[in-house]
């Protein structure tokens, strides 16, 4: 909220300036006249002049200064409003750049940036990658707007269950990332199961009177501050792939040697051989 600079009406400012100038003039004239000439008829003439001259000078001068001050105050207030507006615009642009517009969660770039910073501040943390099961069926059967409602439902569950210091973001179409700082693997499994259970048992109606059961699969791994981000992300993704392979709707913790999720040839470094076409 912007607070404007205090401002008195120009007439009141002029009266104050004139009164101060008149009182100062009378006092000074009285002291000087009494000290050098003494008290007499000339004394009152001098006081009269001391009253008239300041009024003649102060009234137009005070009015001019008051009007100029009024303009300066308006300009200062306008500058404050402009600065506040720019701050609000910058804040809105930053929010738009960092937040997923549909779910209100951190977008992928912002989540990964916060992940890099937050994991360095905790000795033991848990990283989860959450993916909706058979989400394509929802989009194909009911349309993408209904799919968007399901994503919003996921985000509401995350906000309701996750703790204040936990980090959550939308890192893909129907994929979410969660960082649980200062959390053991056992505690992470409990939180993951709470999320999975809550989503499975939340009523979702793509159409009025039509219930559709939605579930999620969760891959999780422990993360330490000295690890590069790519390693826990790959481990959590492998655990997610294992949860999908085991039948979905479950949480799987990464264990060494777990099979990685198959990657496209261009990510795996496989060179695609040219296809020879014979006519």
MOLINGI-V875510 format. One record per pair of residues at least 12 apart in sequence whose C-alpha atoms are under 6 Angstrom apart, sorted by the first residue. I is the first residue (numbers start at 0). GAP is how many residues later the second one is. D is the distance in whole Angstrom. If there is no record, write none. Layout:
BEGIN
i=I gap=GAP d=D
i=I gap=GAP d=D
END
This chain:
BEGIN
i=3 gap=73 d=6
i=9 gap=56 d=5
i=12 gap=53 d=6
i=13 gap=48 d=5
i=13 gap=49 d=5
i=16 gap=45 d=6
i=17 gap=40 d=5
i=21 gap=29 d=6
i=21 gap=32 d=5
i=24 gap=25 d=6
i=25 gap=21 d=6
i=25 gap=24 d=5
i=97 gap=12 d=5
i=102 gap=49 d=5
i=102 gap=52 d=6
i=104 gap=64 d=5
i=105 gap=63 d=4
i=106 gap=62 d=6
i=106 gap=63 d=5
i=107 gap=62 d=6
i=107 gap=63 d=4
i=110 gap=58 d=5
i=118 gap=106 d=5
i=119 gap=105 d=5
i=121 gap=59 d=6
i=121 gap=60 d=6
i=123 gap=58 d=5
i=123 gap=59 d=6
i=123 gap=100 d=6
i=124 gap=55 d=6
i=124 gap=56 d=4
i=124 gap=57 d=5
i=124 gap=58 d=5
i=124 gap=97 d=6
i=124 gap=98 d=5
i=125 gap=53 d=6
i=125 gap=54 d=5
i=125 gap=95 d=6
i=125 gap=96 d=5
i=125 gap=97 d=6
i=126 gap=51 d=6
i=126 gap=52 d=5
i=126 gap=93 d=6
i=126 gap=94 d=5
i=127 gap=49 d=6
i=127 gap=50 d=5
i=127 gap=91 d=6
i=127 gap=92 d=4
i=128 gap=47 d=6
i=128 gap=48 d=5
i=128 gap=89 d=6
i=128 gap=90 d=5
i=129 gap=45 d=6
i=129 gap=46 d=5
i=129 gap=87 d=6
i=129 gap=88 d=5
i=130 gap=43 d=6
i=130 gap=44 d=4
i=130 gap=85 d=6
i=130 gap=86 d=5
i=131 gap=42 d=6
i=131 gap=84 d=4
i=132 gap=82 d=6
i=132 gap=83 d=5
i=145 gap=60 d=6
i=165 gap=13 d=6
i=165 gap=14 d=5
i=166 gap=12 d=5
i=199 gap=14 d=6
i=199 gap=15 d=5
i=214 gap=34 d=5
i=215 gap=33 d=5
i=216 gap=31 d=5
i=216 gap=32 d=5
i=216 gap=33 d=5
i=216 gap=34 d=6
i=217 gap=22 d=5
i=217 gap=33 d=5
i=218 gap=17 d=5
i=218 gap=20 d=4
i=218 gap=21 d=4
i=218 gap=32 d=6
i=218 gap=33 d=5
i=219 gap=16 d=5
i=219 gap=33 d=5
i=220 gap=15 d=5
i=220 gap=32 d=6
i=220 gap=33 d=5
i=237 gap=22 d=5
i=237 gap=23 d=5
i=238 gap=13 d=6
i=238 gap=14 d=6
i=238 gap=15 d=5
i=240 gap=20 d=6
END
